[in-house]
Amino acid sequence: MGTKDADSSESRRPLSIECEVAELTATKTNTLLPIIHPILNQKVYRLKLRWGARAKILKELSPKRFRIDSDALLDLGSQISGKIIECISTDPVGDFRTVEFSGKHRAQYSIASGYVYCNVFVPFY
């Protein structure tokens, strides 16, 4: 009694977002080779965000329906964070630029557009 079920929605942190435009921030980024995505059946551009990774929705999908993950966040302003976040985008991701992140630390920042899906690969906890 008094404990939360590990699978309850109250104890689970959001692990993915789906949107048209996302803000991507991390202290290290890795661009991977494009692939044909098996669910979307189209070419997607892949990248990994590492070390203090964050992805935030800047523009919602229209219509606002998930395509990959039924538990994905879809609302404007929603964000996920983790040690490593994997992202795919139907459009190439723009160049990353260096921005102030926290205290003395800097991070890489870019905008992804088209259809964007990001999921937490390695959470902070």
C-alpha positions in Angstrom: 0.0 0.0 0.0 1.1 3.5 -0.7 3.6 2.5 -3.4 3.1 3.3 -7.1 3.0 0.7 -9.7 6.2 0.9 -11.9 4.0 1.1 -15.0 1.5 3.7 -13.8 1.4 6.9 -15.7 2.2 8.9 -12.6 5.6 7.2 -12.1 6.7 7.1 -15.7 8.5 10.0 -17.3 7.8 10.8 -21.0 10.3 9.0 -23.2 9.4 10.3 -26.7 8.1 13.2 -28.7 6.6 13.4 -32.2 6.2 16.8 -34.0 6.8 18.9 -37.1 9.5 21.1 -35.6 11.8 20.3 -32.6 14.5 22.2 -30.8 17.5 19.9 -30.1 20.1 20.6 -27.5 23.0 18.5 -26.2 26.6 18.9 -25.2 27.6 16.3 -27.8 25.9 15.3 -31.1 26.5 12.4 -33.5 25.0 12.4 -37.0 24.3 9.0 -38.3 23.7 7.7 -41.9 20.2 8.2 -43.3 18.0 5.1 -43.6 14.6 4.1 -45.0 12.5 3.9 -41.8 10.4 0.7 -41.7 7.3 2.3 -40.2 7.3 5.6 -42.1 8.5 3.9 -45.3 10.6 6.9 -46.3 14.2 8.2 -45.9 15.0 9.7 -42.5 18.0 11.5 -41.1 19.3 10.2 -37.8 21.3 11.6 -34.9 22.1 11.0 -31.3 22.2 13.7 -28.7 24.5 13.0 -25.7 25.3 14.3 -22.3 22.5 16.5 -21.1 20.3 15.9 -24.1 17.0 17.7 -24.6 14.3 17.8 -27.3 11.4 20.2 -27.3 8.4 20.5 -29.5 8.2 23.9 -31.3 5.4 22.9 -33.8 2.8 20.2 -33.3 1.9 17.5 -35.9 -1.1 18.3 -38.1 -3.2 16.2 -37.7 -2.1 15.7 -34.1 -1.7 11.9 -34.2 1.2 9.7 -33.3 2.9 7.7 -36.1 5.5 5.7 -34.2 4.9 5.7 -30.5 1.4 5.8 -29.0 2.8 7.1 -25.7 4.7 10.0 -27.4 4.2 13.6 -26.3 2.5 15.6 -29.0 1.7 19.0 -27.4 3.5 22.3 -28.1 6.2 23.0 -25.6 6.5 19.4 -24.4 10.1 18.2 -24.0 12.1 15.1 -23.1 15.6 14.9 -21.6 18.1 12.2 -20.9 21.7 11.1 -21.1 21.2 10.0 -24.7 18.3 10.8 -27.1 18.0 9.3 -30.5 16.2 11.4 -33.2 15.0 11.0 -36.7 13.8 13.7 -39.1 12.4 13.5 -42.6 14.3 16.7 -43.5 18.0 17.1 -42.9 18.8 18.7 -39.6 20.5 22.1 -39.8 24.0 22.8 -38.6 24.5 22.8 -34.8 25.7 26.0 -33.2 27.3 26.5 -29.8 25.1 28.1 -27.1 25.4 28.7 -23.4 23.8 25.8 -21.6 24.2 25.8 -17.8 26.8 27.7 -15.8 30.2 27.3 -17.5 28.9 24.6 -19.9 28.1 25.1 -23.5 25.9 22.9 -25.7 25.1 22.3 -29.4 21.8 23.5 -30.6 19.8 23.0 -33.8 16.2 22.8 -35.2 14.8 19.7 -36.8 11.8 19.8 -39.1 9.6 17.8 -41.4 8.4 14.9 -39.3 10.5 14.6 -36.1 10.6 11.7 -33.7 12.9 11.7 -30.7 13.1 9.1 -27.9 15.2 8.8 -24.7 17.6 6.0 -25.3 19.4 6.3 -22.0 17.5 8.1 -19.2 19.2 10.1 -16.4 17.9 7.7 -13.8 
